[in-house]
Each structure stands twice: as C-alpha cells, then as structure tokens.
Amino acid sequence: MKEQILKLRDEGKNYNQIVEILGCAKSTVSYHCGKGQKEKAAKRQKSLKSRKRIDLKTPDSIITQMQPLYDSGLSSPQVAKKLGVAKSTVLKYITVREQLTEEEKKKNNIKYVNERRRALKKMSIEYKGGKCKCCGYNKCVSALDFHHLDPFKKDFSIGAKGYTRSWEKVKKELDKCILICANCHREIHEGLIKI
C-alpha cells in the first residue's frame, strides 16, 4: 500500500483523492507521506518498550477480607466494590462457590428483601421522630405503626408485605403519616383517640 500511496502522491494527488482511490484511512496516507513519521513511530515503540510494568500488589489486609465477604453471600462484583478493587482481583484470590440452586436463590432473595424492609422501617421510625406521637412509646420497632392522617391521600401502606420501595418514595408517603404505637393505632381506629 505504501508504494501505491507514494506513487499517487508523486502524480500530484492530494490526501483526499488518494483516500478515495485506495479506500484507506486518511491517517494511513498521512503516515506514509508525512515527514518524519517513521522516526516518530519508532520513537513511540521504543518508549513503550522501555516503560517498566508496575506490579501493584494487593495488600494482605484486603485479600483476607475477600473470602469471608464472598462467603457471606455477596457476589464477586459486590466484594470488589466494597473493598475498592477490581473484580478480576477478587476472582484471583477467592474460592468461587458452586452455583446456587433456584431454591437457594429464592431463599436469598427473601432474606435480602426482609433485611431491606427492616432497614426501611428503622429509617422511617427515625424520620418520624422515633416514638409514638400519642403516648411516647419507643421500646419495640415492630410495635410502631404509621397512621395515614387522610386515608384518601394514601398511595400505599408503608408496612405492606412484599413491597420494597425507594427511600424517596417512602419519605413522601411518611409525610402523610404520624408514627404511633400499635395500641394507640387501634384506639384511633375505634374512635377512642382523636387526632
């Protein structure tokens, strides 16, 4: 190709015409026709070869954390993210577990959904003040409820089974509620406590 490019250039063709005739890239024409291109390429190659490869060793303190995190149920990308290393680094140092059965995947999913729901409930209780608006009760998280002040503005129940929503959506719904204990909640619905 070099000979063809140089021949066409000697015939007075410009770079664009050579590209059109030969169907090559303009950078290829420029490379063969330009002054000092070979020297520049040789210099680049020499520079690349002279660079020493930097071998970054993963600290033992990081390596020892990998397997326990992976064994706890995290995936290799999750372990990598948590420890701030590449996924390939994690895979280099861990013993990969066997693939989970569908039943195990289902159990893990249920476990993670339940953990997320418990975490959302704790965050929601903190967001609403941490105690019953009526009597001040705050001993047991599961005994605290969220009562919608206007049931017609209710988009969803905060504690409905099977739902996990983003914190932003939950906060919007919490703004329509008050935090009360289960006893006070029942008394409100019976008409014994007025809000």
C-alpha positions as CSV (number, residue, x, y, z in Angstrom):
1,M,0.0,0.0,0.0
2,K,2.9,2.3,0.8
3,E,4.2,2.2,-2.8
4,Q,0.7,2.9,-4.2
5,I,0.2,5.9,-1.9
6,L,3.7,7.4,-2.7
7,K,3.1,6.8,-6.5
8,L,-0.3,8.6,-6.4
9,R,1.3,11.5,-4.3
10,D,4.1,11.8,-6.9
11,E,1.4,12.1,-9.6
12,G,0.1,15.2,-7.7
13,K,-2.9,13.6,-6.0
14,N,-3.9,15.2,-2.6
15,Y,-4.7,13.1,0.5
16,N,-8.4,13.1,-0.1
17,Q,-8.0,11.9,-3.6
18,I,-5.7,9.1,-2.5
19,V,-8.1,8.0,0.2
20,E,-10.9,7.9,-2.4
21,I,-8.8,5.9,-4.9
22,L,-7.3,3.4,-2.5
23,G,-10.2,3.2,0.1
24,C,-7.8,3.6,3.0
25,A,-7.8,5.9,6.0
26,K,-6.5,9.5,5.7
27,S,-4.2,8.8,8.6
28,T,-2.6,6.0,6.6
29,V,-1.9,8.3,3.8
30,S,-0.6,11.0,6.2
31,Y,1.7,8.4,7.9
32,H,3.3,7.3,4.6
33,C,3.6,10.8,3.1
34,G,4.4,12.9,6.1
35,K,7.9,13.9,7.0
36,G,9.5,12.1,10.0
37,Q,6.5,9.7,10.5
38,K,8.7,6.6,10.6
39,E,11.1,8.2,13.1
40,K,8.2,9.2,15.3
41,A,6.6,5.7,15.2
42,A,10.0,4.1,16.0
43,K,10.5,6.5,18.9
44,R,7.0,5.7,20.3
45,Q,7.7,2.0,20.1
46,K,11.0,2.4,21.9
47,S,9.3,4.4,24.6
48,L,6.6,1.8,25.1
49,K,9.1,-1.0,25.4
50,S,11.3,0.9,27.8
51,R,8.5,1.5,30.3
52,K,8.6,-0.9,33.2
53,R,5.4,-2.6,34.2
54,I,4.3,-1.5,37.6
55,D,3.2,-4.5,39.6
56,L,0.7,-3.3,42.2
57,K,0.4,-5.9,45.0
58,T,-2.9,-6.2,46.7
59,P,-2.4,-5.8,50.4
60,D,-2.9,-8.9,52.6
61,S,-5.4,-7.0,54.7
62,I,-7.6,-6.7,51.7
63,I,-7.0,-10.2,50.5
64,T,-8.1,-11.7,53.9
65,Q,-11.4,-9.8,53.7
66,M,-12.4,-11.1,50.3
67,Q,-13.3,-14.7,51.0
68,P,-15.4,-14.0,54.2
69,L,-17.4,-11.3,52.3
70,Y,-17.9,-13.6,49.3
71,D,-18.9,-16.5,51.6
72,S,-21.5,-14.2,53.4
73,G,-23.4,-14.1,50.1
74,L,-22.0,-11.1,48.3
75,S,-21.2,-11.5,44.6
76,S,-17.6,-11.0,43.4
77,P,-18.5,-7.6,41.9
78,Q,-20.1,-6.6,45.2
79,V,-17.0,-7.7,47.1
80,A,-14.8,-5.8,44.6
81,K,-16.9,-2.6,45.1
82,K,-16.9,-2.9,48.9
83,L,-13.1,-3.3,49.0
84,G,-12.3,-0.9,46.2
85,V,-10.5,-3.4,44.0
86,A,-11.2,-4.9,40.5
87,K,-13.5,-7.9,40.1
88,S,-10.6,-9.7,38.5
89,T,-8.5,-9.2,41.6
90,V,-11.3,-10.7,43.8
91,L,-11.6,-13.7,41.4
92,K,-7.9,-14.2,41.7
93,Y,-8.0,-14.6,45.5
94,I,-11.3,-16.3,46.3
95,T,-12.6,-19.8,46.0
96,V,-15.7,-19.5,43.9
97,R,-18.7,-21.2,45.4
98,E,-20.9,-23.5,43.4
99,Q,-23.8,-22.0,41.5
100,L,-26.9,-21.6,43.7
101,T,-29.9,-23.8,43.0
102,E,-33.2,-22.0,42.2
103,E,-34.4,-22.8,45.8
104,E,-31.3,-21.2,47.3
105,K,-31.7,-18.1,45.1
106,K,-35.3,-17.8,46.2
107,K,-34.3,-18.1,49.9
108,N,-31.5,-15.5,49.4
109,N,-33.9,-13.1,47.7
110,I,-36.4,-13.4,50.5
111,K,-33.7,-12.8,53.0
112,Y,-32.5,-9.7,51.3
113,V,-36.0,-8.3,50.8
114,N,-36.7,-8.8,54.6
115,E,-33.5,-7.1,55.5
116,R,-34.3,-4.2,53.3
117,R,-37.8,-3.9,54.7
118,R,-36.4,-3.9,58.3
119,A,-33.9,-1.3,57.4
120,L,-36.6,0.9,55.8
121,K,-38.8,0.6,58.8
122,K,-35.9,1.7,61.2
123,M,-35.1,4.6,58.9
124,S,-38.8,5.5,58.7
125,I,-39.2,5.4,62.5
126,E,-36.1,7.7,62.9
127,Y,-37.5,10.0,60.2
128,K,-40.8,10.4,62.1
129,G,-39.2,11.1,65.5
130,G,-38.6,7.6,67.0
131,K,-41.6,7.4,69.3
132,C,-45.4,7.3,69.4
133,K,-47.0,10.7,68.7
134,C,-49.7,10.0,71.3
135,C,-48.1,8.2,74.2
136,G,-44.3,8.4,73.6
137,Y,-43.8,4.6,73.3
138,N,-40.5,3.6,71.7
139,K,-39.4,0.2,73.1
140,C,-40.2,-2.2,70.2
141,V,-39.8,-1.4,66.5
142,S,-42.4,-3.9,65.4
143,A,-45.0,-2.3,67.8
144,L,-44.8,1.1,66.0
145,D,-47.1,1.8,63.1
146,F,-47.6,4.6,60.6
147,H,-51.1,6.0,60.5
148,H,-52.2,8.0,57.5
149,L,-53.9,11.2,58.5
150,D,-56.0,11.3,55.4
151,P,-56.8,7.8,54.0
152,F,-57.8,9.2,50.7
153,K,-54.3,10.6,50.1
154,K,-52.7,7.2,50.8
155,D,-50.7,5.8,47.9
156,F,-49.5,2.7,49.6
157,S,-49.2,1.1,53.1
158,I,-45.7,1.6,54.5
159,G,-45.6,-1.8,56.1
160,A,-47.4,-3.8,53.3
161,K,-45.9,-7.2,52.7
162,G,-43.9,-7.8,49.6
163,Y,-43.2,-4.2,48.8
164,T,-39.7,-2.6,48.7
165,R,-39.7,0.9,47.5
166,S,-37.0,3.6,47.3
167,W,-36.3,5.7,50.3
168,E,-37.5,8.8,48.4
169,K,-40.9,7.3,47.7
170,V,-41.2,6.1,51.3
171,K,-40.4,9.5,52.7
172,K,-43.1,11.1,50.5
173,E,-45.6,8.6,51.9
174,L,-44.3,9.1,55.5
175,D,-45.0,12.8,55.2
176,K,-48.8,11.9,55.1
177,C,-48.5,9.8,58.3
178,I,-47.9,10.0,62.0
179,L,-45.9,7.5,64.0
180,I,-47.9,5.7,66.7
181,C,-47.7,2.6,68.7
182,A,-50.0,-0.4,67.9
183,N,-52.2,0.2,70.9
184,C,-52.8,3.9,70.1
185,H,-53.3,3.0,66.4
186,R,-56.2,0.6,67.3
187,E,-57.7,3.2,69.7
188,I,-57.6,5.8,66.9
189,H,-59.5,3.4,64.6
190,E,-62.0,2.7,67.3
191,G,-62.6,6.4,67.8
192,L,-61.1,6.5,71.4
193,I,-58.3,8.8,70.5
194,K,-58.9,11.9,68.3
195,I,-56.1,13.3,66.2
